[in-house]
Amino acid sequence: MPRTDVRLIHPHGLHARPAAMFSMTASGFSCDVKVSKNGRIVNGKSVISLIGLDCRTGDQVCIITSGVDEDDALEQLAELLEKGLDGG
C-alpha cells in the first residue's frame, strides 16, 4: 500500500469545500483511498469522514491508497493537497 505524508497549506484546512474537492478527485479512482491524522484513519472518498478529521492549516496527514490505480491516485491526491486545493 503506497502512502505519503502531506502538510496542509489550504488556509481553511480540509473542511467543507476542500474536503469535497479531495473526495471528488479520490472518487475518480478505482482504488481505496484512506486519509490518516494522528492515528485516526477515514475513507478519503467521504466528505463527512474527511471533515470529521478536523484537519487545519499546517496539519500533517497521511494519504494511503490500495488497488489497481493506487500509484496514480496517491500522486494526484498528494499534489492536490500540496497545492492547497485551489491550484496555488
Order of alpha helices (4+ residues) and beta strands (2+ residues): beta-alpha-beta-beta-alpha-beta-alpha
